[in-house]
Amino acid sequence: MDLRRLRLRAGLSQRELAARTGIAQPNISAYESGRLTPSPATRARIAAATRMRPSRLAFRMRAQVIAAAERHHATAVRVFGSAGTSSDTIDSDLDLLVHFTDEATLYDQVGLTEELEHLLGIKVDVISDGAPGAERIRNAVLL
């Protein structure tokens, strides 16, 4: 994954990322620009330092998540499960409950899931509020 994208997604400056990882800020800049290539161990340190709980990540990237949902004919994006109750960890997935419009197809649900996983860099489960059993999801929080 692109190191700059990881850093920006986590809301960190190069200086903040340097402090978290112990990597000099000029090296962070060089990695992002492609002037230097980080070792696999360095990439792993940067990736670990930029990981966020799915609940924080979803709300930080709220506008992009909603825009992706709209492209796939989905509205009323809600977070449920551990991310909805803020009991998630950095290893949790993100569970979303959405309303698909009449124009939506199964391809929209699959496409939305794939787009959000790429955007957020985590596992995402997208459930239609029209799916059997969806009415039992009580702790969904509007994104």
N, CA, C and O atoms as a GROMACS GRO file, in nm:
protein
  572
    1MET      N    1   0.084  -0.119   0.000
    1MET     CA    2   0.000   0.000   0.000
    1MET      C    3   0.089   0.124   0.000
    1MET      O    4   0.200   0.123   0.053
    2ASP      N    5   0.039   0.229  -0.059
    2ASP     CA    6   0.108   0.357  -0.068
    2ASP      C    7   0.129   0.415   0.072
    2ASP      O    8   0.033   0.435   0.147
    3LEU      N    9   0.255   0.443   0.108
    3LEU     CA   10   0.286   0.490   0.243
    3LEU      C   11   0.224   0.626   0.272
    3LEU      O   12   0.176   0.650   0.383
    4ARG      N   13   0.224   0.716   0.175
    4ARG     CA   14   0.162   0.848   0.195
    4ARG      C   15   0.013   0.833   0.225
    4ARG      O   16  -0.041   0.899   0.314
    5ARG      N   17  -0.052   0.745   0.150
    5ARG     CA   18  -0.195   0.722   0.172
    5ARG      C   19  -0.221   0.667   0.312
    5ARG      O   20  -0.316   0.708   0.379
    6LEU      N   21  -0.137   0.574   0.357
    6LEU     CA   22  -0.151   0.522   0.493
    6LEU      C   23  -0.140   0.634   0.596
    6LEU      O   24  -0.221   0.643   0.688
    7ARG      N   25  -0.039   0.719   0.578
    7ARG     CA   26  -0.016   0.828   0.674
    7ARG      C   27  -0.133   0.926   0.675
    7ARG      O   28  -0.180   0.965   0.781
    8LEU      N   29  -0.178   0.965   0.556
    8LEU     CA   30  -0.288   1.062   0.549
    8LEU      C   31  -0.418   1.002   0.603
    8LEU      O   32  -0.495   1.071   0.670
    9ARG      N   33  -0.443   0.876   0.573
    9ARG     CA   34  -0.564   0.811   0.624
    9ARG      C   35  -0.566   0.811   0.776
    9ARG      O   36  -0.673   0.823   0.836
   10ALA      N   37  -0.449   0.798   0.837
   10ALA     CA   38  -0.439   0.800   0.983
   10ALA      C   39  -0.440   0.942   1.039
   10ALA      O   40  -0.442   0.961   1.160
   11GLY      N   41  -0.438   1.042   0.950
   11GLY     CA   42  -0.441   1.182   0.996
   11GLY      C   43  -0.311   1.228   1.058
   11GLY      O   44  -0.311   1.312   1.147
   12LEU      N   45  -0.200   1.173   1.012
   12LEU     CA   46  -0.070   1.205   1.070
   12LEU      C   47   0.013   1.292   0.975
   12LEU      O   48   0.005   1.279   0.853
   13SER      N   49   0.093   1.379   1.034
   13SER     CA   50   0.194   1.451   0.956
   13SER      C   51   0.316   1.361   0.945
   13SER      O   52   0.326   1.260   1.014
   14GLN      N   53   0.408   1.397   0.857
   14GLN     CA   54   0.532   1.319   0.848
   14GLN      C   55   0.607   1.322   0.981
   14GLN      O   56   0.664   1.221   1.023
   15ARG      N   57   0.606   1.435   1.047
   15ARG     CA   58   0.674   1.448   1.176
   15ARG      C   59   0.610   1.356   1.281
   15ARG      O   60   0.681   1.289   1.356
   16GLU      N   61   0.477   1.351   1.284
   16GLU     CA   62   0.408   1.264   1.380
   16GLU      C   63   0.436   1.116   1.351
   16GLU      O   64   0.458   1.037   1.443
   17LEU      N   65   0.437   1.080   1.223
   17LEU     CA   66   0.467   0.942   1.187
   17LEU      C   67   0.611   0.907   1.224
   17LEU      O   68   0.639   0.796   1.271
   18ALA      N   69   0.702   1.001   1.203
   18ALA     CA   70   0.842   0.979   1.241
   18ALA      C   71   0.854   0.953   1.391
   18ALA      O   72   0.928   0.864   1.433
   19ALA      N   73   0.781   1.031   1.470
   19ALA     CA   74   0.786   1.013   1.616
   19ALA      C   75   0.730   0.877   1.657
   19ALA      O   76   0.783   0.813   1.747
   20ARG      N   77   0.623   0.833   1.592
   20ARG     CA   78   0.562   0.704   1.626
   20ARG      C   79   0.649   0.586   1.587
   20ARG      O   80   0.650   0.483   1.655
   21THR      N   81   0.724   0.601   1.478
   21THR     CA   82   0.799   0.487   1.424
   21THR      C   83   0.947   0.488   1.459
   21THR      O   84   1.014   0.386   1.450
   22GLY      N   85   0.998   0.605   1.499
   22GLY     CA   86   1.142   0.616   1.522
   22GLY      C   87   1.221   0.629   1.393
   22GLY      O   88   1.344   0.615   1.393
   23ILE      N   89   1.152   0.655   1.283
   23ILE     CA   90   1.216   0.674   1.153
   23ILE      C   91   1.230   0.824   1.131
   23ILE      O   92   1.136   0.899   1.154
   24ALA      N   93   1.346   0.869   1.088
   24ALA     CA   94   1.370   1.012   1.066
   24ALA      C   95   1.270   1.067   0.964
   24ALA      O   96   1.242   1.003   0.863
   25GLN      N   97   1.219   1.188   0.991
   25GLN     CA   98   1.121   1.250   0.902
   25GLN      C   99   1.172   1.263   0.759
   25GLN      O  100   1.094   1.238   0.666
   26PRO      N  101   1.298   1.301   0.735
   26PRO     CA  102   1.344   1.306   0.596
   26PRO      C  103   1.335   1.171   0.524
   26PRO      O  104   1.313   1.165   0.403
   27ASN      N  105   1.353   1.063   0.600
   27ASN     CA  106   1.339   0.930   0.539
   27ASN      C  107   1.193   0.901   0.504
   27ASN      O  108   1.164   0.842   0.400
   28ILE      N  109   1.102   0.943   0.592
   28ILE     CA  110   0.958   0.928   0.562
   28ILE      C  111   0.928   0.999   0.430
   28ILE      O  112   0.862   0.943   0.342
   29SER      N  113   0.975   1.122   0.418
   29SER     CA  114   0.954   1.199   0.295
   29SER      C  115   1.012   1.127   0.174
   29SER      O  116   0.949   1.120   0.068
   30ALA      N  117   1.132   1.074   0.189
   30ALA     CA  118   1.198   1.005   0.077
   30ALA      C  119   1.123   0.877   0.039
   30ALA      O  120   1.114   0.843  -0.079
   31TYR      N  121   1.068   0.806   0.138
   31TYR     CA  122   0.989   0.686   0.108
   31TYR      C  123   0.863   0.724   0.031
   31TYR      O  124   0.826   0.657  -0.066
   32GLU      N  125   0.798   0.830   0.074
   32GLU     CA  126   0.673   0.872   0.010
   32GLU      C  127   0.696   0.919  -0.133
   32GLU      O  128   0.612   0.896  -0.220
   33SER      N  129   0.807   0.986  -0.157
   33SER     CA  130   0.834   1.039  -0.291
   33SER      C  131   0.897   0.936  -0.384
   33SER      O  132   0.906   0.958  -0.505
   34GLY      N  133   0.939   0.823  -0.329
   34GLY     CA  134   1.002   0.720  -0.410
   34GLY      C  135   1.152   0.735  -0.424
   34GLY      O  136   1.216   0.658  -0.496
   35ARG      N  137   1.211   0.834  -0.356
   35ARG     CA  138   1.357   0.852  -0.362
   35ARG      C  139   1.430   0.739  -0.290
   35ARG      O  140   1.542   0.704  -0.327
   36LEU      N  141   1.367   0.683  -0.188
   36LEU     CA  142   1.421   0.568  -0.115
   36LEU      C  143   1.314   0.459  -0.112
   36LEU      O  144   1.194   0.488  -0.114
   37THR      N  145   1.358   0.336  -0.107
   37THR     CA  146   1.265   0.224  -0.095
   37THR      C  147   1.278   0.165   0.045
   37THR      O  148   1.386   0.119   0.083
   38PRO      N  149   1.170   0.165   0.121
   38PRO     CA  150   1.178   0.110   0.257
   38PRO      C  151   1.190  -0.042   0.254
   38PRO      O  152   1.138  -0.109   0.164
   39SER      N  153   1.258  -0.095   0.352
   39SER     CA  154   1.268  -0.241   0.365
   39SER      C  155   1.132  -0.296   0.407
   39SER      O  156   1.047  -0.219   0.454
   40PRO      N  157   1.109  -0.424   0.391
   40PRO     CA  158   0.984  -0.483   0.439
   40PRO      C  159   0.960  -0.457   0.588
   40PRO      O  160   0.846  -0.433   0.629
   41ALA      N  161   1.065  -0.460   0.668
   41ALA     CA  162   1.049  -0.434   0.812
   41ALA      C  163   1.007  -0.290   0.836
   41ALA      O  164   0.924  -0.263   0.924
   42THR      N  165   1.063  -0.196   0.760
   42THR     CA  166   1.026  -0.055   0.775
   42THR      C  167   0.883  -0.033   0.731
   42THR      O  168   0.808   0.040   0.796
   43ARG      N  169   0.844  -0.095   0.620
   43ARG     CA  170   0.704  -0.084   0.574
   43ARG      C  171   0.610  -0.137   0.682
   43ARG      O  172   0.504  -0.079   0.706
   44ALA      N  173   0.646  -0.246   0.746
   44ALA     CA  174   0.563  -0.304   0.851
   44ALA      C  175   0.552  -0.210   0.970
   44ALA      O  176   0.444  -0.197   1.028
   45ARG      N  177   0.662  -0.144   1.008
   45ARG     CA  178   0.658  -0.047   1.119
   45ARG      C  179   0.565   0.069   1.086
   45ARG      O  180   0.487   0.113   1.170
   46ILE      N  181   0.574   0.118   0.963
   46ILE     CA  182   0.488   0.230   0.922
   46ILE      C  183   0.342   0.185   0.919
   46ILE      O  184   0.255   0.257   0.967
   47ALA      N  185   0.316   0.068   0.864
   47ALA     CA  186   0.179   0.018   0.858
   47ALA      C  187   0.121   0.001   0.998
   47ALA      O  188   0.006   0.036   1.023
   48ALA      N  189   0.200  -0.053   1.090
   48ALA     CA  190   0.153  -0.072   1.228
   48ALA      C  191   0.125   0.061   1.296
   48ALA      O  192   0.029   0.073   1.372
   49ALA      N  193   0.209   0.160   1.270
   49ALA     CA  194   0.193   0.292   1.334
   49ALA      C  195   0.073   0.369   1.281
   49ALA      O  196   0.025   0.462   1.346
   50THR      N  197   0.024   0.332   1.163
   50THR     CA  198  -0.087   0.407   1.103
   50THR      C  199  -0.220   0.334   1.115
   50THR      O  200  -0.322   0.385   1.068
   51ARG      N  201  -0.221   0.216   1.177
   51ARG     CA  202  -0.347   0.143   1.191
   51ARG      C  203  -0.440   0.215   1.288
   51ARG      O  204  -0.397   0.273   1.387
   52MET      N  205  -0.569   0.208   1.257
   52MET     CA  206  -0.671   0.271   1.341
   52MET      C  207  -0.783   0.172   1.367
   52MET      O  208  -0.803   0.078   1.290
   53ARG      N  209  -0.855   0.194   1.475
   53ARG     CA  210  -0.976   0.116   1.499
   53ARG      C  211  -1.075   0.147   1.387
   53ARG      O  212  -1.085   0.262   1.345
   54PRO      N  213  -1.148   0.047   1.336
   54PRO     CA  214  -1.244   0.071   1.229
   54PRO      C  215  -1.347   0.180   1.261
   54PRO      O  216  -1.386   0.255   1.172
   55SER      N  217  -1.389   0.190   1.387
   55SER     CA  218  -1.487   0.295   1.422
   55SER      C  219  -1.429   0.433   1.398
   55SER      O  220  -1.497   0.520   1.342
   56ARG      N  221  -1.306   0.456   1.440
   56ARG     CA  222  -1.241   0.586   1.418
   56ARG      C  223  -1.218   0.611   1.269
   56ARG      O  224  -1.239   0.721   1.219
   57LEU      N  225  -1.173   0.508   1.200
   57LEU     CA  226  -1.144   0.520   1.058
   57LEU      C  227  -1.270   0.554   0.979
   57LEU      O  228  -1.267   0.641   0.892
   58ALA      N  229  -1.380   0.487   1.008
   58ALA     CA  230  -1.506   0.512   0.936
   58ALA      C  231  -1.554   0.655   0.957
   58ALA      O  232  -1.598   0.720   0.863
   59PHE      N  233  -1.546   0.704   1.080
   59PHE     CA  234  -1.593   0.840   1.105
   59PHE      C  235  -1.495   0.943   1.051
   59PHE      O  236  -1.537   1.051   1.008
   60ARG      N  237  -1.365   0.912   1.052
   60ARG     CA  238  -1.266   1.003   0.995
   60ARG      C  239  -1.287   1.016   0.844
   60ARG      O  240  -1.269   1.125   0.788
   61MET      N  241  -1.325   0.906   0.779
   61MET     CA  242  -1.341   0.904   0.634
   61MET      C  243  -1.489   0.902   0.594
   61MET      O  244  -1.525   0.850   0.488
   62ARG      N  245  -1.572   0.957   0.679
   62ARG     CA  246  -1.717   0.955   0.662
   62ARG      C  247  -1.760   1.001   0.523
   62ARG      O  248  -1.839   0.934   0.457
   63ALA      N  249  -1.709   1.115   0.477
   63ALA     CA  250  -1.751   1.171   0.348
   63ALA      C  251  -1.719   1.075   0.233
   63ALA      O  252  -1.800   1.057   0.143
   64GLN      N  253  -1.601   1.014   0.237
   64GLN     CA  254  -1.563   0.921   0.130
   64GLN      C  255  -1.646   0.793   0.135
   64GLN      O  256  -1.681   0.737   0.031
   65VAL      N  257  -1.678   0.747   0.256
   65VAL     CA  258  -1.761   0.626   0.270
   65VAL      C  259  -1.901   0.653   0.216
   65VAL      O  260  -1.956   0.570   0.143
   66ILE      N  261  -1.959   0.766   0.251
   66ILE     CA  262  -2.093   0.800   0.203
   66ILE      C  263  -2.093   0.819   0.051
   66ILE      O  264  -2.186   0.776  -0.016
   67ALA      N  265  -1.989   0.884  -0.003
   67ALA     CA  266  -1.980   0.902  -0.148
   67ALA      C  267  -1.972   0.767  -0.219
   67ALA      O  268  -2.035   0.748  -0.323
   68ALA      N  269  -1.895   0.674  -0.164
   68ALA     CA  270  -1.885   0.540  -0.223
   68ALA      C  271  -2.021   0.472  -0.219
   68ALA      O  272  -2.063   0.408  -0.316
   69ALA      N  273  -2.091   0.484  -0.107
   69ALA     CA  274  -2.224   0.424  -0.094
   69ALA      C  275  -2.318   0.481  -0.200
   69ALA      O  276  -2.392   0.406  -0.264
   70GLU      N  277  -2.316   0.610  -0.219
   70GLU     CA  278  -2.404   0.673  -0.318
   70GLU      C  279  -2.373   0.623  -0.459
   70GLU      O  280  -2.465   0.605  -0.540
   71ARG      N  281  -2.245   0.602  -0.491
   71ARG     CA  282  -2.209   0.550  -0.624
   71ARG      C  283  -2.266   0.410  -0.647
   71ARG      O  284  -2.284   0.368  -0.761
   72HIS      N  285  -2.294   0.340  -0.539
   72HIS     CA  286  -2.347   0.204  -0.549
   72HIS      C  287  -2.494   0.198  -0.506
   72HIS      O  288  -2.543   0.094  -0.461
   73HIS      N  289  -2.563   0.310  -0.520
   73HIS     CA  290  -2.707   0.318  -0.493
   73HIS      C  291  -2.744   0.280  -0.350
   73HIS      O  292  -2.845   0.213  -0.326
   74ALA      N  293  -2.661   0.324  -0.254
   74ALA     CA  294  -2.689   0.296  -0.113
   74ALA      C  295  -2.698   0.427  -0.036
   74ALA      O  296  -2.625   0.522  -0.063
   75THR      N  297  -2.788   0.430   0.061
   75THR     CA  298  -2.807   0.547   0.146
   75THR      C  299  -2.813   0.500   0.291
   75THR      O  300  -2.802   0.381   0.320
   76ALA      N  301  -2.830   0.594   0.382
   76ALA     CA  302  -2.849   0.565   0.525
   76ALA      C  303  -2.742   0.467   0.576
   76ALA      O  304  -2.774   0.362   0.630
   77VAL      N  305  -2.616   0.504   0.558
   77VAL     CA  306  -2.505   0.418   0.601
   77VAL      C  307  -2.497   0.420   0.753
   77VAL      O  308  -2.483   0.526   0.815
   78ARG      N  309  -2.505   0.301   0.812
   78ARG     CA  310  -2.498   0.288   0.958
   78ARG      C  311  -2.391   0.187   0.996
   78ARG      O  312  -2.368   0.088   0.926
   79VAL      N  313  -2.327   0.214   1.108
   79VAL     CA  314  -2.222   0.127   1.161
   79VAL      C  315  -2.284   0.043   1.273
   79VAL      O  316  -2.357   0.096   1.357
   80PHE      N  317  -2.255  -0.087   1.274
   80PHE     CA  318  -2.303  -0.171   1.384
   80PHE      C  319  -2.194  -0.268   1.424
   80PHE      O  320  -2.082  -0.262   1.371
   81GLY      N  321  -2.224  -0.356   1.516
   81GLY     CA  322  -2.124  -0.449   1.566
   81GLY      C  323  -2.028  -0.378   1.660
   81GLY      O  324  -2.063  -0.277   1.720
   82SER      N  325  -1.907  -0.431   1.671
   82SER     CA  326  -1.811  -0.374   1.766
   82SER      C  327  -1.775  -0.230   1.731
   82SER      O  328  -1.753  -0.149   1.821
   83ALA      N  329  -1.770  -0.196   1.602
   83ALA     CA  330  -1.740  -0.057   1.564
   83ALA      C  331  -1.855   0.036   1.601
   83ALA      O  332  -1.832   0.153   1.632
   84GLY      N  333  -1.977  -0.014   1.598
   84GLY     CA  334  -2.093   0.067   1.634
   84GLY      C  335  -2.103   0.096   1.782
   84GLY      O  336  -2.164   0.194   1.823
   85THR      N  337  -2.041   0.011   1.863
   85THR     CA  338  -2.044   0.031   2.009
   85THR      C  339  -1.909   0.079   2.061
   85THR      O  340  -1.889   0.090   2.182
   86SER      N  341  -1.817   0.108   1.970
   86SER     CA  342  -1.680   0.153   2.004
   86SER      C  343  -1.605   0.052   2.090
   86SER      O  344  -1.517   0.089   2.168
   87SER      N  345  -1.640  -0.075   2.077
   87SER     CA  346  -1.566  -0.179   2.147
   87SER      C  347  -1.472  -0.252   2.051
   87SER      O  348  -1.419  -0.358   2.083
   88ASP      N  349  -1.451  -0.193   1.933
   88ASP     CA  350  -1.365  -0.254   1.833
   88ASP      C  351  -1.217  -0.235   1.867
   88ASP      O  352  -1.181  -0.150   1.949
   89THR      N  353  -1.135  -0.316   1.804
   89THR     CA  354  -0.989  -0.305   1.816
   89THR      C  355  -0.932  -0.282   1.677
   89THR      O  356  -1.006  -0.284   1.578
   90ILE      N  357  -0.802  -0.260   1.668
   90ILE     CA  358  -0.742  -0.239   1.536
   90ILE      C  359  -0.751  -0.364   1.449
   90ILE      O  360  -0.730  -0.356   1.328
   91ASP      N  361  -0.782  -0.478   1.508
   91ASP     CA  362  -0.796  -0.602   1.430
   91ASP      C  363  -0.941  -0.633   1.392
   91ASP      O  364  -0.966  -0.733   1.326
   92SER      N  365  -1.036  -0.549   1.433
   92SER     CA  366  -1.178  -0.571   1.403
   92SER      C  367  -1.207  -0.539   1.257
   92SER      O  368  -1.132  -0.467   1.191
   93ASP      N  369  -1.319  -0.593   1.209
   93ASP     CA  370  -1.367  -0.552   1.077
   93ASP      C  371  -1.469  -0.440   1.097
   93ASP      O  372  -1.499  -0.402   1.210
   94LEU      N  373  -1.520  -0.388   0.987
   94LEU     CA  374  -1.620  -0.282   0.992
   94LEU      C  375  -1.750  -0.337   0.937
   94LEU      O  376  -1.756  -0.384   0.823
   95ASP      N  377  -1.856  -0.334   1.018
   95ASP     CA  378  -1.987  -0.381   0.978
   95ASP      C  379  -2.075  -0.261   0.946
   95ASP      O  380  -2.096  -0.174   1.031
   96LEU      N  381  -2.127  -0.258   0.823
   96LEU     CA  382  -2.213  -0.147   0.781
   96LEU      C  383  -2.349  -0.199   0.740
   96LEU      O  384  -2.360  -0.301   0.671
   97LEU      N  385  -2.451  -0.129   0.782
   97LEU     CA  386  -2.589  -0.156   0.743
   97LEU      C  387  -2.631  -0.041   0.653
   97LEU      O  388  -2.621   0.075   0.692
   98VAL      N  389  -2.677  -0.071   0.532
   98VAL     CA  390  -2.714   0.034   0.437
   98VAL      C  391  -2.851   0.006   0.379
   98VAL      O  392  -2.902  -0.105   0.386
   99HIS      N  393  -2.909   0.111   0.322
   99HIS     CA  394  -3.035   0.095   0.248
   99HIS      C  395  -3.001   0.107   0.100
   99HIS      O  396  -2.952   0.210   0.055
  100PHE      N  397  -3.029   0.001   0.025
  100PHE     CA  398  -3.007   0.006  -0.119
  100PHE      C  399  -3.134   0.055  -0.187
  100PHE      O  400  -3.244   0.010  -0.154
  101THR      N  401  -3.118   0.146  -0.282
  101THR     CA  402  -3.232   0.199  -0.356
  101THR      C  403  -3.282   0.093  -0.455
  101THR      O  404  -3.220  -0.012  -0.472
  102ASP      N  405  -3.395   0.122  -0.519
  102ASP     CA  406  -3.453   0.028  -0.614
  102ASP      C  407  -3.362   0.002  -0.734
  102ASP      O  408  -3.372  -0.103  -0.798
  103GLU      N  409  -3.272   0.096  -0.766
  103GLU     CA  410  -3.182   0.080  -0.880
  103GLU      C  411  -3.067  -0.017  -0.849
  103GLU      O  412  -3.001  -0.064  -0.942
  104ALA      N  413  -3.044  -0.048  -0.724
  104ALA     CA  414  -2.928  -0.129  -0.684
  104ALA      C  415  -2.944  -0.274  -0.727
  104ALA      O  416  -3.054  -0.329  -0.734
  105THR      N  417  -2.829  -0.334  -0.755
  105THR     CA  418  -2.823  -0.477  -0.787
  105THR      C  419  -2.727  -0.543  -0.689
  105THR      O  420  -2.663  -0.476  -0.607
  106LEU      N  421  -2.716  -0.674  -0.699
  106LEU     CA  422  -2.619  -0.746  -0.616
  106LEU      C  423  -2.478  -0.697  -0.646
  106LEU      O  424  -2.392  -0.696  -0.558
  107TYR      N  425  -2.454  -0.656  -0.771
  107TYR     CA  426  -2.323  -0.603  -0.807
  107TYR      C  427  -2.290  -0.477  -0.728
  107TYR      O  428  -2.174  -0.452  -0.696
  108ASP      N  429  -2.391  -0.398  -0.695
  108ASP     CA  430  -2.368  -0.278  -0.614
  108ASP      C  431  -2.322  -0.315  -0.474
  108ASP      O  432  -2.232  -0.251  -0.420
  109GLN      N  433  -2.382  -0.417  -0.415
  109GLN     CA  434  -2.340  -0.457  -0.280
  109GLN      C  435  -2.197  -0.509  -0.282
  109GLN      O  436  -2.117  -0.473  -0.195
  110VAL      N  437  -2.165  -0.592  -0.378
  110VAL     CA  438  -2.029  -0.645  -0.390
  110VAL      C  439  -1.931  -0.532  -0.422
  110VAL      O  440  -1.824  -0.523  -0.363
  111GLY      N  441  -1.970  -0.445  -0.516
  111GLY     CA  442  -1.884  -0.334  -0.553
  111GLY      C  443  -1.858  -0.238  -0.438
  111GLY      O  444  -1.746  -0.190  -0.421
  112LEU      N  445  -1.961  -0.211  -0.360
  112LEU     CA  446  -1.945  -0.123  -0.244
  112LEU      C  447  -1.850  -0.185  -0.143
  112LEU      O  448  -1.762  -0.118  -0.090
  113THR      N  449  -1.868  -0.313  -0.116
  113THR     CA  450  -1.779  -0.381  -0.022
  113THR      C  451  -1.634  -0.372  -0.069
  113THR      O  452  -1.546  -0.338   0.009
  114GLU      N  453  -1.610  -0.402  -0.195
  114GLU     CA  454  -1.473  -0.398  -0.248
  114GLU      C  455  -1.416  -0.257  -0.246
  114GLU      O  456  -1.300  -0.238  -0.210
  115GLU      N  457  -1.496  -0.158  -0.286
  115GLU     CA  458  -1.447  -0.020  -0.287
  115GLU      C  459  -1.412   0.026  -0.146
  115GLU      O  460  -1.309   0.091  -0.126
  116LEU      N  461  -1.496  -0.006  -0.048
  116LEU     CA  462  -1.468   0.036   0.089
  116LEU      C  463  -1.347  -0.036   0.147
  116LEU      O  464  -1.269   0.024   0.221
  117GLU      N  465  -1.331  -0.163   0.116
  117GLU     CA  466  -1.212  -0.234   0.164
  117GLU      C  467  -1.085  -0.173   0.107
  117GLU      O  468  -0.984  -0.161   0.177
  118HIS      N  469  -1.090  -0.134  -0.020
  118HIS     CA  470  -0.973  -0.069  -0.081
  118HIS      C  471  -0.950   0.069  -0.020
  118HIS      O  472  -0.837   0.106   0.012
  119LEU      N  473  -1.056   0.145  -0.003
  119LEU     CA  474  -1.047   0.281   0.053
  119LEU      C  475  -0.994   0.279   0.196
  119LEU      O  476  -0.905   0.357   0.230
  120LEU      N  477  -1.049   0.192   0.279
  120LEU     CA  478  -1.018   0.191   0.422
  120LEU      C  479  -0.901   0.100   0.458
  120LEU      O  480  -0.838   0.118   0.562
  121GLY      N  481  -0.872   0.004   0.373
  121GLY     CA  482  -0.762  -0.087   0.401
  121GLY      C  483  -0.793  -0.189   0.509
  121GLY      O  484  -0.702  -0.244   0.572
  122ILE      N  485  -0.922  -0.216   0.532
  122ILE     CA  486  -0.965  -0.315   0.632
  122ILE      C  487  -1.078  -0.400   0.574
  122ILE      O  488  -1.134  -0.366   0.470
  123LYS      N  489  -1.110  -0.509   0.641
  123LYS     CA  490  -1.223  -0.593   0.601
  123LYS      C  491  -1.352  -0.520   0.633
  123LYS      O  492  -1.369  -0.466   0.742
  124VAL      N  493  -1.444  -0.519   0.536
  124VAL     CA  494  -1.573  -0.452   0.552
  124VAL      C  495  -1.684  -0.551   0.516
  124VAL      O  496  -1.675  -0.621   0.416
  125ASP      N  497  -1.787  -0.555   0.599
  125ASP     CA  498  -1.909  -0.632   0.569
  125ASP      C  499  -2.021  -0.532   0.546
  125ASP      O  500  -2.050  -0.450   0.633
  126VAL      N  501  -2.085  -0.539   0.429
  126VAL     CA  502  -2.198  -0.451   0.398
  126VAL      C  503  -2.324  -0.536   0.398
  126VAL      O  504  -2.335  -0.634   0.324
  127ILE      N  505  -2.420  -0.498   0.482
  127ILE     CA  506  -2.547  -0.569   0.495
  127ILE      C  507  -2.658  -0.475   0.451
  127ILE      O  508  -2.663  -0.359   0.493
  128SER      N  509  -2.748  -0.525   0.369
  128SER     CA  510  -2.865  -0.447   0.328
  128SER      C  511  -2.968  -0.449   0.439
  128SER      O  512  -2.993  -0.554   0.500
  129ASP      N  513  -3.030  -0.334   0.465
  129ASP     CA  514  -3.135  -0.333   0.568
  129ASP      C  515  -3.260  -0.408   0.521
  129ASP      O  516  -3.353  -0.427   0.598
  130GLY      N  517  -3.261  -0.450   0.395
  130GLY     CA  518  -3.370  -0.531   0.343
  130GLY      C  519  -3.342  -0.680   0.351
  130GLY      O  520  -3.426  -0.761   0.313
  131ALA      N  521  -3.224  -0.717   0.398
  131ALA     CA  522  -3.187  -0.858   0.408
  131ALA      C  523  -3.262  -0.926   0.522
  131ALA      O  524  -3.295  -0.860   0.621
  132PRO      N  525  -3.290  -1.055   0.509
  132PRO     CA  526  -3.356  -1.126   0.619
  132PRO      C  527  -3.274  -1.115   0.747
  132PRO      O  528  -3.152  -1.137   0.746
  133GLY      N  529  -3.340  -1.081   0.855
  133GLY     CA  530  -3.273  -1.069   0.984
  133GLY      C  531  -3.213  -0.933   1.013
  133GLY      O  532  -3.171  -0.907   1.126
  134ALA      N  533  -3.208  -0.844   0.913
  134ALA     CA  534  -3.146  -0.713   0.934
  134ALA      C  535  -3.220  -0.631   1.039
  134ALA      O  536  -3.161  -0.546   1.104
  135GLU      N  537  -3.349  -0.657   1.056
  135GLU     CA  538  -3.426  -0.582   1.156
  135GLU      C  539  -3.378  -0.611   1.298
  135GLU      O  540  -3.411  -0.536   1.390
  136ARG      N  541  -3.302  -0.718   1.317
  136ARG     CA  542  -3.252  -0.751   1.451
  136ARG      C  543  -3.128  -0.670   1.489
  136ARG      O  544  -3.084  -0.675   1.604
  137ILE      N  545  -3.074  -0.597   1.394
  137ILE     CA  546  -2.955  -0.516   1.423
  137ILE      C  547  -3.003  -0.388   1.490
  137ILE      O  548  -3.055  -0.298   1.424
  138ARG      N  549  -2.984  -0.381   1.620
  138ARG     CA  550  -3.040  -0.271   1.698
  138ARG      C  551  -2.939  -0.161   1.731
  138ARG      O  552  -2.978  -0.047   1.756
  139ASN      N  553  -2.811  -0.193   1.731
  139ASN     CA  554  -2.714  -0.094   1.776
  139ASN      C  555  -2.649  -0.016   1.661
  139ASN      O  556  -2.541   0.039   1.679
  140ALA      N  557  -2.714  -0.012   1.545
  140ALA     CA  558  -2.656   0.058   1.430
  140ALA      C  559  -2.658   0.209   1.454
  140ALA      O  560  -2.758   0.266   1.498
  141VAL      N  561  -2.545   0.272   1.424
  141VAL     CA  562  -2.527   0.416   1.445
  141VAL      C  563  -2.510   0.481   1.309
  141VAL      O  564  -2.427   0.436   1.229
  142LEU      N  565  -2.586   0.586   1.281
  142LEU     CA  566  -2.576   0.656   1.153
  142LEU      C  567  -2.437   0.713   1.135
  142LEU      O  568  -2.383   0.776   1.226
  143LEU      N  569  -2.379   0.690   1.020
  143LEU     CA  570  -2.244   0.739   0.991
  143LEU      C  571  -2.248   0.884   0.952
  143LEU      O  572  -2.144   0.944   0.924
   0.00000   0.00000   0.00000
